[in-house]
Amino acid sequence: MRNRFDEQLDLLNNSLISMGALCETAIAGTIKALLCHDLRLAEEVIATDKEIDQKEKEIEALCLKLILHQQPVARDLRQISAALKMITDMERIGDQAADIAEIVTFTDLAESTNGSHIAEMGAATTKMVTEAVEAFVRRDKVMAQAVVDYDDVVDGLFSSVKHDIMHMIAADPARGEQAVDILMISKYLERIGDHAVNIAEWVIFAITGKHENE
């Protein structure tokens, strides 16, 4: 019985890795689409969001199956509960990457964003998502805490983007509408960082039984 349960936990881990990889693809794709005004890639990101939604449903079903049929002990139950929370944040990450892609489909911001800190924000949030999921699989509290701490980097880049926007408007007030779009994009990325922090905090809960907000 335990061997079967462990096999299903492995399947859960692999499914989370797969969902995390889709999130990484969505973030990287939406940033590239933005910087290059690649409409085809933007549409691919929107399609990837649908894959992320489907993966969330599959993992949720697996978690419920493990709880109902396998009667997990406390430590395993924490891991399953954390996974259920994590997939909600990963689904939101997919949504926000798709929101950026939607902006790309109706306005060309390539010239305006290539000189900004948007690309760095995209790389930073991708790193956070990747390492948060990896920390769960490894049961690595130190790695999870590093993700939480790294959010300061994303917040700093968000402030830098806001400064970029102010300089843009000062140089050319007619670009106000573009500035609003860029601010929205940077806010979506900042939220992705927040979701990665949530994932990391649930990893810590799965390991320790304590949540940051408790």
Backbone as JSON Lines, residues from 0, in Angstrom:
{"i":0,"aa":"M","n":[0.83,-1.21,0.0],"ca":[0.0,0.0,0.0],"c":[0.87,1.26,0.0]}
{"i":1,"aa":"R","n":[1.91,1.24,0.88],"ca":[2.78,2.42,0.95],"c":[3.54,2.62,-0.35]}
{"i":2,"aa":"N","n":[3.95,1.51,-0.98],"ca":[4.68,1.63,-2.25],"c":[3.81,2.31,-3.3]}
{"i":3,"aa":"R","n":[2.54,1.94,-3.33],"ca":[1.61,2.55,-4.28],"c":[1.44,4.04,-3.98]}
{"i":4,"aa":"F","n":[1.36,4.35,-2.69],"ca":[1.21,5.75,-2.28],"c":[2.45,6.55,-2.69]}
{"i":5,"aa":"D","n":[3.63,5.99,-2.47],"ca":[4.87,6.68,-2.84],"c":[4.95,6.91,-4.34]}
{"i":6,"aa":"E","n":[4.47,5.94,-5.11],"ca":[4.44,6.1,-6.57],"c":[3.56,7.28,-6.97]}
{"i":7,"aa":"Q","n":[2.43,7.41,-6.29],"ca":[1.52,8.5,-6.62],"c":[2.07,9.85,-6.14]}
{"i":8,"aa":"L","n":[2.82,9.84,-5.03],"ca":[3.5,11.07,-4.61],"c":[4.55,11.48,-5.64]}
{"i":9,"aa":"D","n":[5.25,10.5,-6.2],"ca":[6.23,10.79,-7.26],"c":[5.52,11.39,-8.47]}
{"i":10,"aa":"L","n":[4.35,10.84,-8.79],"ca":[3.57,11.36,-9.91],"c":[3.15,12.81,-9.62]}
{"i":11,"aa":"L","n":[2.78,13.07,-8.36],"ca":[2.42,14.43,-7.97],"c":[3.61,15.38,-8.16]}
{"i":12,"aa":"N","n":[4.78,14.96,-7.69],"ca":[5.98,15.79,-7.85],"c":[6.27,16.07,-9.32]}
{"i":13,"aa":"N","n":[6.19,15.02,-10.14],"ca":[6.48,15.18,-11.56],"c":[5.45,16.09,-12.24]}
{"i":14,"aa":"S","n":[4.21,15.99,-11.8],"ca":[3.15,16.85,-12.36],"c":[3.39,18.3,-11.98]}
{"i":15,"aa":"L","n":[3.84,18.53,-10.75],"ca":[4.15,19.9,-10.32],"c":[5.32,20.46,-11.1]}
{"i":16,"aa":"I","n":[6.33,19.62,-11.34],"ca":[7.47,20.05,-12.15],"c":[7.0,20.44,-13.54]}
{"i":17,"aa":"S","n":[6.11,19.62,-14.1],"ca":[5.58,19.9,-15.44],"c":[4.8,21.21,-15.47]}
{"i":18,"aa":"M","n":[3.96,21.42,-14.45],"ca":[3.19,22.66,-14.39],"c":[4.11,23.85,-14.19]}
{"i":19,"aa":"G","n":[5.13,23.69,-13.34],"ca":[6.1,24.76,-13.15],"c":[6.83,25.1,-14.43]}
{"i":20,"aa":"A","n":[7.18,24.05,-15.21],"ca":[7.87,24.28,-16.48],"c":[6.98,25.06,-17.46]}
{"i":21,"aa":"L","n":[5.68,24.76,-17.45],"ca":[4.75,25.51,-18.3],"c":[4.7,26.98,-17.88]}
{"i":22,"aa":"C","n":[4.74,27.22,-16.56],"ca":[4.75,28.6,-16.08],"c":[6.02,29.32,-16.53]}
{"i":23,"aa":"E","n":[7.16,28.62,-16.42],"ca":[8.43,29.21,-16.87],"c":[8.36,29.56,-18.36]}
{"i":24,"aa":"T","n":[7.83,28.63,-19.15],"ca":[7.69,28.85,-20.59],"c":[6.81,30.06,-20.87]}
{"i":25,"aa":"A","n":[5.72,30.17,-20.1],"ca":[4.78,31.28,-20.31],"c":[5.43,32.62,-19.98]}
{"i":26,"aa":"I","n":[6.17,32.68,-18.87],"ca":[6.81,33.95,-18.49],"c":[7.87,34.33,-19.52]}
{"i":27,"aa":"A","n":[8.75,33.38,-19.82],"ca":[9.83,33.66,-20.79],"c":[9.25,34.04,-22.15]}
{"i":28,"aa":"G","n":[8.2,33.32,-22.56],"ca":[7.58,33.59,-23.86],"c":[6.93,34.95,-23.92]}
{"i":29,"aa":"T","n":[6.24,35.32,-22.84],"ca":[5.53,36.6,-22.87],"c":[6.51,37.77,-22.85]}
{"i":30,"aa":"I","n":[7.64,37.62,-22.17],"ca":[8.66,38.69,-22.17],"c":[9.3,38.82,-23.55]}
{"i":31,"aa":"K","n":[9.61,37.68,-24.16],"ca":[10.2,37.73,-25.51],"c":[9.21,38.32,-26.5]}
{"i":32,"aa":"A","n":[7.94,37.92,-26.38],"ca":[6.91,38.47,-27.27],"c":[6.81,39.98,-27.11]}
{"i":33,"aa":"L","n":[6.92,40.43,-25.86],"ca":[6.84,41.86,-25.58],"c":[8.03,42.61,-26.19]}
{"i":34,"aa":"L","n":[9.24,42.1,-25.93],"ca":[10.45,42.8,-26.37],"c":[10.63,42.79,-27.89]}
{"i":35,"aa":"C","n":[10.08,41.75,-28.53],"ca":[10.24,41.61,-29.99],"c":[8.93,41.89,-30.75]}
{"i":36,"aa":"H","n":[7.88,42.21,-30.01],"ca":[6.54,42.34,-30.58],"c":[6.23,41.16,-31.5]}
{"i":37,"aa":"D","n":[6.35,39.95,-30.91],"ca":[6.12,38.71,-31.63],"c":[4.7,38.25,-31.36]}
{"i":38,"aa":"L","n":[3.8,38.5,-32.28],"ca":[2.39,38.19,-32.07],"c":[2.14,36.69,-32.04]}
{"i":39,"aa":"R","n":[2.88,35.94,-32.83],"ca":[2.72,34.48,-32.83],"c":[3.09,33.92,-31.46]}
{"i":40,"aa":"L","n":[4.18,34.39,-30.91],"ca":[4.61,33.93,-29.59],"c":[3.62,34.35,-28.51]}
{"i":41,"aa":"A","n":[3.06,35.54,-28.64],"ca":[2.04,35.98,-27.68],"c":[0.84,35.04,-27.69]}
{"i":42,"aa":"E","n":[0.42,34.62,-28.87],"ca":[-0.7,33.67,-28.97],"c":[-0.31,32.33,-28.35]}
{"i":43,"aa":"E","n":[0.94,31.91,-28.5],"ca":[1.4,30.65,-27.9],"c":[1.33,30.73,-26.37]}
{"i":44,"aa":"V","n":[1.67,31.89,-25.83],"ca":[1.6,32.07,-24.38],"c":[0.16,31.94,-23.9]}
{"i":45,"aa":"I","n":[-0.76,32.53,-24.64],"ca":[-2.18,32.44,-24.28],"c":[-2.64,30.98,-24.33]}
{"i":46,"aa":"A","n":[-2.14,30.23,-25.32],"ca":[-2.47,28.8,-25.4],"c":[-1.84,28.03,-24.25]}
{"i":47,"aa":"T","n":[-0.62,28.41,-23.85],"ca":[0.05,27.76,-22.73],"c":[-0.73,27.95,-21.44]}
{"i":48,"aa":"D","n":[-1.35,29.11,-21.3],"ca":[-2.17,29.36,-20.11],"c":[-3.3,28.34,-20.01]}
{"i":49,"aa":"K","n":[-3.86,27.96,-21.14],"ca":[-4.92,26.94,-21.13],"c":[-4.35,25.59,-20.7]}
{"i":50,"aa":"E","n":[-3.12,25.28,-21.12],"ca":[-2.46,24.05,-20.67],"c":[-2.23,24.07,-19.16]}
{"i":51,"aa":"I","n":[-1.86,25.22,-18.65],"ca":[-1.64,25.36,-17.2],"c":[-2.96,25.14,-16.46]}
{"i":52,"aa":"D","n":[-4.04,25.69,-16.98],"ca":[-5.36,25.48,-16.36],"c":[-5.71,23.99,-16.32]}
{"i":53,"aa":"Q","n":[-5.44,23.29,-17.4],"ca":[-5.73,21.86,-17.46],"c":[-4.86,21.08,-16.49]}
{"i":54,"aa":"K","n":[-3.6,21.46,-16.4],"ca":[-2.69,20.79,-15.47],"c":[-3.15,20.99,-14.04]}
{"i":55,"aa":"E","n":[-3.66,22.18,-13.73],"ca":[-4.18,22.43,-12.38],"c":[-5.3,21.45,-12.05]}
{"i":56,"aa":"K","n":[-6.22,21.23,-12.99],"ca":[-7.33,20.32,-12.76],"c":[-6.83,18.89,-12.54]}
{"i":57,"aa":"E","n":[-5.83,18.48,-13.32],"ca":[-5.29,17.12,-13.19],"c":[-4.63,16.91,-11.83]}
{"i":58,"aa":"I","n":[-3.85,17.9,-11.41],"ca":[-3.14,17.77,-10.13],"c":[-4.13,17.83,-8.98]}
{"i":59,"aa":"E","n":[-5.14,18.67,-9.09],"ca":[-6.16,18.74,-8.05],"c":[-6.86,17.4,-7.9]}
{"i":60,"aa":"A","n":[-7.18,16.76,-9.01],"ca":[-7.84,15.45,-8.97],"c":[-6.93,14.41,-8.32]}
{"i":61,"aa":"L","n":[-5.64,14.45,-8.65],"ca":[-4.69,13.51,-8.07],"c":[-4.58,13.71,-6.56]}
{"i":62,"aa":"C","n":[-4.5,14.97,-6.12],"ca":[-4.4,15.27,-4.7],"c":[-5.62,14.76,-3.93]}
{"i":63,"aa":"L","n":[-6.8,14.99,-4.49],"ca":[-8.03,14.54,-3.84],"c":[-8.09,13.01,-3.78]}
{"i":64,"aa":"K","n":[-7.6,12.38,-4.83],"ca":[-7.55,10.92,-4.85],"c":[-6.62,10.4,-3.76]}
{"i":65,"aa":"L","n":[-5.48,11.05,-3.59],"ca":[-4.53,10.63,-2.55],"c":[-5.14,10.8,-1.15]}
{"i":66,"aa":"I","n":[-5.86,11.89,-0.95],"ca":[-6.46,12.14,0.37],"c":[-7.58,11.15,0.66]}
{"i":67,"aa":"L","n":[-8.44,10.9,-0.33],"ca":[-9.62,10.08,-0.11],"c":[-9.33,8.58,-0.06]}
{"i":68,"aa":"H","n":[-8.35,8.14,-0.85],"ca":[-8.13,6.71,-1.0],"c":[-6.93,6.17,-0.23]}
{"i":69,"aa":"Q","n":[-5.98,7.03,0.09],"ca":[-4.73,6.54,0.66],"c":[-4.56,6.83,2.15]}
{"i":70,"aa":"Q","n":[-5.43,7.66,2.72],"ca":[-5.36,8.0,4.14],"c":[-3.93,8.4,4.55]}
{"i":71,"aa":"P","n":[-3.43,9.5,4.01],"ca":[-2.04,9.9,4.27],"c":[-1.81,10.28,5.73]}
{"i":72,"aa":"V","n":[-0.59,10.02,6.2],"ca":[-0.19,10.46,7.54],"c":[0.04,11.97,7.5]}
{"i":73,"aa":"A","n":[0.29,12.55,8.68],"ca":[0.34,14.02,8.8],"c":[1.35,14.66,7.84]}
{"i":74,"aa":"R","n":[2.55,14.1,7.77],"ca":[3.57,14.72,6.91],"c":[3.15,14.68,5.45]}
{"i":75,"aa":"D","n":[2.61,13.54,5.02],"ca":[2.17,13.41,3.63],"c":[0.99,14.32,3.35]}
{"i":76,"aa":"L","n":[0.1,14.45,4.33],"ca":[-1.06,15.31,4.16],"c":[-0.64,16.76,3.99]}
{"i":77,"aa":"R","n":[0.38,17.17,4.74],"ca":[0.9,18.53,4.56],"c":[1.42,18.73,3.16]}
{"i":78,"aa":"Q","n":[2.13,17.73,2.63],"ca":[2.69,17.84,1.28],"c":[1.57,17.96,0.25]}
{"i":79,"aa":"I","n":[0.54,17.15,0.41],"ca":[-0.58,17.19,-0.54],"c":[-1.33,18.52,-0.43]}
{"i":80,"aa":"S","n":[-1.57,18.96,0.8],"ca":[-2.26,20.24,1.01],"c":[-1.47,21.4,0.41]}
{"i":81,"aa":"A","n":[-0.15,21.36,0.61],"ca":[0.71,22.4,0.04],"c":[0.63,22.39,-1.49]}
{"i":82,"aa":"A","n":[0.61,21.2,-2.07],"ca":[0.52,21.09,-3.53],"c":[-0.77,21.72,-4.04]}
{"i":83,"aa":"L","n":[-1.87,21.5,-3.33],"ca":[-3.15,22.1,-3.73],"c":[-3.09,23.62,-3.7]}
{"i":84,"aa":"K","n":[-2.41,24.17,-2.7],"ca":[-2.25,25.62,-2.62],"c":[-1.33,26.12,-3.73]}
{"i":85,"aa":"M","n":[-0.25,25.38,-3.98],"ca":[0.74,25.8,-4.98],"c":[0.15,25.9,-6.37]}
{"i":86,"aa":"I","n":[-0.7,24.93,-6.73],"ca":[-1.22,24.94,-8.09],"c":[-2.15,26.12,-8.32]}
{"i":87,"aa":"T","n":[-2.79,26.6,-7.24],"ca":[-3.62,27.8,-7.38],"c":[-2.74,29.0,-7.74]}
{"i":88,"aa":"D","n":[-1.58,29.12,-7.08],"ca":[-0.66,30.21,-7.41],"c":[-0.07,30.05,-8.8]}
{"i":89,"aa":"M","n":[0.25,28.82,-9.19],"ca":[0.81,28.6,-10.52],"c":[-0.22,28.92,-11.61]}
{"i":90,"aa":"E","n":[-1.49,28.6,-11.32],"ca":[-2.54,28.95,-12.29],"c":[-2.65,30.46,-12.46]}
{"i":91,"aa":"R","n":[-2.5,31.19,-11.36],"ca":[-2.54,32.66,-11.44],"c":[-1.32,33.19,-12.2]}
{"i":92,"aa":"I","n":[-0.18,32.54,-12.04],"ca":[1.01,32.94,-12.79],"c":[0.75,32.81,-14.29]}
{"i":93,"aa":"G","n":[0.13,31.7,-14.68],"ca":[-0.22,31.52,-16.09],"c":[-1.17,32.6,-16.58]}
{"i":94,"aa":"D","n":[-2.14,32.94,-15.75],"ca":[-3.1,34.0,-16.11],"c":[-2.38,35.33,-16.34]}
{"i":95,"aa":"Q","n":[-1.44,35.66,-15.46],"ca":[-0.78,36.96,-15.56],"c":[0.19,37.01,-16.74]}
{"i":96,"aa":"A","n":[0.83,35.89,-17.03],"ca":[1.66,35.84,-18.25],"c":[0.78,36.04,-19.48]}
{"i":97,"aa":"A","n":[-0.4,35.42,-19.48],"ca":[-1.33,35.58,-20.6],"c":[-1.86,37.01,-20.68]}
{"i":98,"aa":"D","n":[-2.06,37.65,-19.52],"ca":[-2.51,39.05,-19.53],"c":[-1.49,39.94,-20.23]}
{"i":99,"aa":"I","n":[-0.21,39.69,-19.97],"ca":[0.84,40.46,-20.65],"c":[0.8,40.18,-22.15]}
{"i":100,"aa":"A","n":[0.64,38.9,-22.5],"ca":[0.57,38.53,-23.91],"c":[-0.6,39.21,-24.61]}
{"i":101,"aa":"E","n":[-1.72,39.35,-23.91],"ca":[-2.89,40.03,-24.49],"c":[-2.54,41.49,-24.82]}
{"i":102,"aa":"I","n":[-1.79,42.14,-23.93],"ca":[-1.38,43.52,-24.2],"c":[-0.51,43.58,-25.46]}
{"i":103,"aa":"V","n":[0.37,42.59,-25.61],"ca":[1.26,42.54,-26.78],"c":[0.45,42.44,-28.07]}
{"i":104,"aa":"T","n":[-0.69,41.74,-28.01],"ca":[-1.46,41.53,-29.24],"c":[-2.13,42.8,-29.76]}
{"i":105,"aa":"F","n":[-2.29,43.82,-28.89],"ca":[-2.96,45.03,-29.41],"c":[-2.1,46.29,-29.37]}
{"i":106,"aa":"T","n":[-0.86,46.19,-28.9],"ca":[0.01,47.37,-28.94],"c":[1.47,46.96,-29.02]}
{"i":107,"aa":"D","n":[2.24,47.73,-29.76],"ca":[3.67,47.44,-29.94],"c":[4.48,48.26,-28.94]}
{"i":108,"aa":"L","n":[5.02,47.56,-27.93],"ca":[5.81,48.21,-26.89],"c":[7.29,47.83,-26.96]}
{"i":109,"aa":"A","n":[7.69,47.17,-28.05],"ca":[9.05,46.67,-28.15],"c":[10.09,47.77,-27.97]}
{"i":110,"aa":"E","n":[9.92,48.87,-28.67],"ca":[10.9,49.96,-28.59],"c":[10.92,50.57,-27.18]}
{"i":111,"aa":"S","n":[9.75,50.67,-26.57],"ca":[9.64,51.31,-25.26],"c":[10.18,50.45,-24.13]}
{"i":112,"aa":"T","n":[10.13,49.13,-24.28],"ca":[10.52,48.24,-23.18],"c":[11.93,47.71,-23.3]}
{"i":113,"aa":"N","n":[12.53,47.77,-24.47],"ca":[13.88,47.21,-24.63],"c":[14.91,47.93,-23.76]}
{"i":114,"aa":"G","n":[14.67,49.2,-23.46],"ca":[15.62,49.93,-22.63],"c":[15.23,49.97,-21.17]}
{"i":115,"aa":"S","n":[14.2,49.2,-20.8],"ca":[13.72,49.24,-19.42],"c":[14.21,48.02,-18.64]}
{"i":116,"aa":"H","n":[13.7,47.89,-17.42],"ca":[14.08,46.75,-16.57],"c":[13.07,45.62,-16.65]}
{"i":117,"aa":"I","n":[12.19,45.66,-17.63],"ca":[11.16,44.63,-17.77],"c":[11.79,43.25,-17.99]}
{"i":118,"aa":"A","n":[12.79,43.18,-18.88],"ca":[13.42,41.88,-19.17],"c":[14.04,41.28,-17.91]}
{"i":119,"aa":"E","n":[14.67,42.13,-17.1],"ca":[15.26,41.65,-15.84],"c":[14.18,41.16,-14.89]}
{"i":120,"aa":"M","n":[13.05,41.85,-14.85],"ca":[11.94,41.39,-14.01],"c":[11.45,40.02,-14.47]}
{"i":121,"aa":"G","n":[11.35,39.85,-15.77],"ca":[10.91,38.56,-16.3],"c":[11.86,37.44,-15.92]}
{"i":122,"aa":"A","n":[13.16,37.68,-16.04],"ca":[14.16,36.66,-15.68],"c":[14.11,36.36,-14.19]}
{"i":123,"aa":"A","n":[13.94,37.41,-13.38],"ca":[13.92,37.23,-11.93],"c":[12.7,36.43,-11.48]}
{"i":124,"aa":"T","n":[11.54,36.73,-12.05],"ca":[10.34,35.99,-11.64],"c":[10.38,34.55,-12.13]}
{"i":125,"aa":"T","n":[10.95,34.32,-13.31],"ca":[11.12,32.95,-13.8],"c":[11.99,32.16,-12.83]}
{"i":126,"aa":"K","n":[13.08,32.76,-12.41],"ca":[13.99,32.12,-11.44],"c":[13.24,31.76,-10.16]}
{"i":127,"aa":"M","n":[12.42,32.66,-9.67],"ca":[11.68,32.41,-8.43],"c":[10.73,31.23,-8.58]}
{"i":128,"aa":"V","n":[9.99,31.19,-9.68],"ca":[9.04,30.1,-9.9],"c":[9.77,28.77,-10.01]}
{"i":129,"aa":"T","n":[10.84,28.75,-10.79],"ca":[11.62,27.52,-10.98],"c":[12.14,26.98,-9.65]}
{"i":130,"aa":"E","n":[12.72,27.86,-8.86],"ca":[13.35,27.42,-7.62],"c":[12.32,27.1,-6.54]}
{"i":131,"aa":"A","n":[11.16,27.74,-6.57],"ca":[10.11,27.41,-5.61],"c":[9.61,25.98,-5.83]}
{"i":132,"aa":"V","n":[9.37,25.61,-7.09],"ca":[8.9,24.26,-7.39],"c":[10.01,23.24,-7.09]}
{"i":133,"aa":"E","n":[11.23,23.58,-7.44],"ca":[12.35,22.68,-7.16],"c":[12.51,22.46,-5.66]}
{"i":134,"aa":"A","n":[12.31,23.51,-4.88],"ca":[12.41,23.39,-3.41],"c":[11.36,22.41,-2.89]}
{"i":135,"aa":"F","n":[10.17,22.42,-3.49],"ca":[9.12,21.49,-3.07],"c":[9.55,20.06,-3.35]}
{"i":136,"aa":"V","n":[10.04,19.82,-4.54],"ca":[10.42,18.47,-4.93],"c":[11.59,17.97,-4.06]}
{"i":137,"aa":"R","n":[12.53,18.85,-3.78],"ca":[13.69,18.47,-2.97],"c":[13.41,18.51,-1.47]}
{"i":138,"aa":"R","n":[12.26,19.1,-1.11],"ca":[11.96,19.35,0.3],"c":[13.09,20.15,0.94]}
{"i":139,"aa":"D","n":[13.43,21.24,0.27],"ca":[14.59,22.06,0.64],"c":[14.1,23.39,1.21]}
{"i":140,"aa":"K","n":[14.11,23.48,2.52],"ca":[13.63,24.68,3.2],"c":[14.52,25.89,2.9]}
{"i":141,"aa":"V","n":[15.82,25.67,2.82],"ca":[16.75,26.77,2.56],"c":[16.5,27.39,1.19]}
{"i":142,"aa":"M","n":[16.3,26.53,0.19],"ca":[16.0,27.03,-1.16],"c":[14.68,27.78,-1.18]}
{"i":143,"aa":"A","n":[13.68,27.27,-0.47],"ca":[12.39,27.93,-0.41],"c":[12.52,29.31,0.23]}
{"i":144,"aa":"Q","n":[13.27,29.39,1.3],"ca":[13.45,30.68,1.98],"c":[14.19,31.66,1.08]}
{"i":145,"aa":"A","n":[15.13,31.15,0.27],"ca":[15.87,32.01,-0.66],"c":[14.92,32.63,-1.68]}
{"i":146,"aa":"V","n":[13.91,31.88,-2.09],"ca":[12.91,32.42,-3.02],"c":[12.15,33.55,-2.36]}
{"i":147,"aa":"V","n":[11.74,33.34,-1.11],"ca":[11.04,34.39,-0.37],"c":[11.89,35.66,-0.3]}
{"i":148,"aa":"D","n":[13.15,35.48,0.03],"ca":[14.05,36.63,0.17],"c":[14.31,37.32,-1.17]}
{"i":149,"aa":"Y","n":[14.3,36.55,-2.26],"ca":[14.62,37.1,-3.58],"c":[13.52,38.03,-4.09]}
{"i":150,"aa":"D","n":[12.36,37.98,-3.45],"ca":[11.28,38.87,-3.87],"c":[11.69,40.33,-3.74]}
{"i":151,"aa":"D","n":[12.64,40.62,-2.85],"ca":[13.14,42.0,-2.73],"c":[13.78,42.47,-4.03]}
{"i":152,"aa":"V","n":[14.42,41.55,-4.75],"ca":[15.03,41.89,-6.04],"c":[13.95,42.3,-7.04]}
{"i":153,"aa":"V","n":[12.88,41.52,-7.1],"ca":[11.77,41.84,-8.01],"c":[11.13,43.17,-7.64]}
{"i":154,"aa":"D","n":[10.94,43.4,-6.34],"ca":[10.36,44.67,-5.9],"c":[11.27,45.85,-6.29]}
{"i":155,"aa":"G","n":[12.58,45.64,-6.18],"ca":[13.52,46.69,-6.58],"c":[13.45,46.96,-8.07]}
{"i":156,"aa":"L","n":[13.31,45.91,-8.87],"ca":[13.19,46.08,-10.32],"c":[11.87,46.76,-10.68]}
{"i":157,"aa":"F","n":[10.83,46.47,-9.93],"ca":[9.54,47.14,-10.14],"c":[9.69,48.64,-9.93]}
{"i":158,"aa":"S","n":[10.41,49.02,-8.9],"ca":[10.67,50.45,-8.65],"c":[11.48,51.05,-9.8]}
{"i":159,"aa":"S","n":[12.44,50.28,-10.32],"ca":[13.26,50.76,-11.44],"c":[12.41,50.98,-12.69]}
{"i":160,"aa":"V","n":[11.47,50.07,-12.94],"ca":[10.58,50.22,-14.1],"c":[9.75,51.49,-13.95]}
{"i":161,"aa":"K","n":[9.27,51.75,-12.74],"ca":[8.49,52.98,-12.52],"c":[9.32,54.22,-12.81]}
{"i":162,"aa":"H","n":[10.6,54.18,-12.44],"ca":[11.49,55.3,-12.77],"c":[11.68,55.41,-14.28]}
{"i":163,"aa":"D","n":[11.83,54.25,-14.95],"ca":[11.94,54.26,-16.41],"c":[10.73,54.95,-17.04]}
{"i":164,"aa":"I","n":[9.55,54.62,-16.51],"ca":[8.32,55.18,-17.05],"c":[8.27,56.7,-16.84]}
{"i":165,"aa":"M","n":[8.69,57.15,-15.68],"ca":[8.7,58.6,-15.42],"c":[9.62,59.34,-16.38]}
{"i":166,"aa":"H","n":[10.78,58.74,-16.65],"ca":[11.71,59.34,-17.61],"c":[11.11,59.36,-19.01]}
{"i":167,"aa":"M","n":[10.4,58.29,-19.37],"ca":[9.77,58.21,-20.68],"c":[8.76,59.33,-20.86]}
{"i":168,"aa":"I","n":[7.91,59.51,-19.86],"ca":[6.87,60.54,-19.96],"c":[7.48,61.94,-19.97]}
{"i":169,"aa":"A","n":[8.52,62.12,-19.15],"ca":[9.18,63.43,-19.11],"c":[9.77,63.77,-20.47]}
{"i":170,"aa":"A","n":[10.32,62.77,-21.15],"ca":[10.94,62.99,-22.45],"c":[9.89,63.19,-23.55]}
{"i":171,"aa":"D","n":[8.73,62.5,-23.39],"ca":[7.72,62.58,-24.43],"c":[6.34,62.34,-23.81]}
{"i":172,"aa":"P","n":[5.67,63.39,-23.38],"ca":[4.35,63.24,-22.72],"c":[3.32,62.52,-23.58]}
{"i":173,"aa":"A","n":[3.5,62.52,-24.88],"ca":[2.54,61.86,-25.77],"c":[2.55,60.34,-25.62]}
{"i":174,"aa":"R","n":[3.57,59.81,-24.93],"ca":[3.67,58.36,-24.77],"c":[3.01,57.89,-23.47]}
{"i":175,"aa":"G","n":[2.1,58.68,-22.95],"ca":[1.43,58.35,-21.7],"c":[0.69,57.03,-21.74]}
{"i":176,"aa":"E","n":[0.02,56.74,-22.86],"ca":[-0.74,55.49,-22.97],"c":[0.2,54.29,-22.93]}
{"i":177,"aa":"Q","n":[1.34,54.41,-23.63],"ca":[2.33,53.33,-23.57],"c":[2.85,53.14,-22.15]}
{"i":178,"aa":"A","n":[3.04,54.24,-21.46],"ca":[3.54,54.17,-20.09],"c":[2.58,53.4,-19.2]}
{"i":179,"aa":"V","n":[1.28,53.6,-19.38],"ca":[0.28,52.88,-18.59],"c":[0.37,51.38,-18.87]}
{"i":180,"aa":"D","n":[0.52,51.02,-20.15],"ca":[0.63,49.6,-20.5],"c":[1.87,48.98,-19.86]}
{"i":181,"aa":"I","n":[2.98,49.7,-19.91],"ca":[4.22,49.17,-19.32],"c":[4.09,49.02,-17.81]}
{"i":182,"aa":"L","n":[3.42,49.99,-17.18],"ca":[3.19,49.89,-15.74],"c":[2.34,48.67,-15.41]}
{"i":183,"aa":"M","n":[1.31,48.41,-16.21],"ca":[0.48,47.23,-15.99],"c":[1.29,45.95,-16.13]}
{"i":184,"aa":"I","n":[2.14,45.91,-17.14],"ca":[2.97,44.72,-17.37],"c":[3.9,44.49,-16.18]}
{"i":185,"aa":"S","n":[4.53,45.56,-15.72],"ca":[5.45,45.41,-14.58],"c":[4.7,44.98,-13.33]}
{"i":186,"aa":"K","n":[3.45,45.44,-13.18],"ca":[2.64,45.03,-12.03],"c":[2.29,43.55,-12.12]}
{"i":187,"aa":"Y","n":[1.98,43.07,-13.32],"ca":[1.73,41.64,-13.5],"c":[2.95,40.83,-13.1]}
{"i":188,"aa":"L","n":[4.13,41.28,-13.5],"ca":[5.36,40.58,-13.15],"c":[5.61,40.61,-11.65]}
{"i":189,"aa":"E","n":[5.33,41.76,-11.05],"ca":[5.5,41.87,-9.59],"c":[4.57,40.89,-8.88]}
{"i":190,"aa":"R","n":[3.36,40.71,-9.41],"ca":[2.41,39.76,-8.82],"c":[2.89,38.33,-9.02]}
{"i":191,"aa":"I","n":[3.49,38.04,-10.16],"ca":[4.05,36.71,-10.38],"c":[5.1,36.41,-9.31]}
{"i":192,"aa":"G","n":[5.93,37.39,-9.0],"ca":[6.89,37.22,-7.92],"c":[6.21,36.93,-6.6]}
{"i":193,"aa":"D","n":[5.1,37.62,-6.33],"ca":[4.35,37.37,-5.1],"c":[3.8,35.94,-5.06]}
{"i":194,"aa":"H","n":[3.32,35.46,-6.2],"ca":[2.82,34.08,-6.25],"c":[3.95,33.07,-6.02]}
{"i":195,"aa":"A","n":[5.13,33.37,-6.55],"ca":[6.27,32.49,-6.31],"c":[6.61,32.45,-4.82]}
{"i":196,"aa":"V","n":[6.5,33.6,-4.16],"ca":[6.71,33.64,-2.7],"c":[5.68,32.77,-2.0]}
{"i":197,"aa":"N","n":[4.42,32.86,-2.42],"ca":[3.39,32.03,-1.82],"c":[3.73,30.55,-1.96]}
{"i":198,"aa":"I","n":[4.19,30.16,-3.16],"ca":[4.56,28.77,-3.4],"c":[5.67,28.35,-2.44]}
{"i":199,"aa":"A","n":[6.68,29.2,-2.32],"ca":[7.81,28.9,-1.44],"c":[7.36,28.77,0.02]}
{"i":200,"aa":"E","n":[6.44,29.62,0.43],"ca":[5.95,29.56,1.82],"c":[5.16,28.28,2.06]}
{"i":201,"aa":"W","n":[4.45,27.8,1.04],"ca":[3.75,26.52,1.2],"c":[4.75,25.36,1.22]}
{"i":202,"aa":"V","n":[5.87,25.5,0.53],"ca":[6.92,24.49,0.62],"c":[7.43,24.4,2.06]}
{"i":203,"aa":"I","n":[7.67,25.55,2.66],"ca":[8.14,25.58,4.05],"c":[7.1,24.95,4.97]}
{"i":204,"aa":"F","n":[5.82,25.22,4.7],"ca":[4.76,24.59,5.48],"c":[4.79,23.07,5.34]}
{"i":205,"aa":"A","n":[4.98,22.59,4.1],"ca":[5.0,21.15,3.87],"c":[6.13,20.48,4.66]}
{"i":206,"aa":"I","n":[7.23,21.2,4.85],"ca":[8.39,20.65,5.55],"c":[8.27,20.79,7.06]}
{"i":207,"aa":"T","n":[7.82,21.95,7.51],"ca":[7.85,22.26,8.94],"c":[6.5,22.17,9.64]}
{"i":208,"aa":"G","n":[5.41,22.24,8.87],"ca":[4.09,22.27,9.48],"c":[3.67,23.64,9.93]}
{"i":209,"aa":"K","n":[4.49,24.66,9.63],"ca":[4.18,26.03,10.01],"c":[4.15,26.93,8.79]}
{"i":210,"aa":"H","n":[3.14,27.8,8.72],"ca":[3.04,28.74,7.6],"c":[3.49,30.1,8.07]}
{"i":211,"aa":"E","n":[4.05,30.86,7.13],"ca":[4.62,32.18,7.44],"c":[3.61,33.09,8.11]}
{"i":212,"aa":"N","n":[2.35,32.99,7.72],"ca":[1.33,33.9,8.24],"c":[0.78,33.49,9.6]}
{"i":213,"aa":"E","n":[1.2,32.35,10.1],"ca":[0.67,31.88,11.39],"c":[1.37,32.57,12.55]}
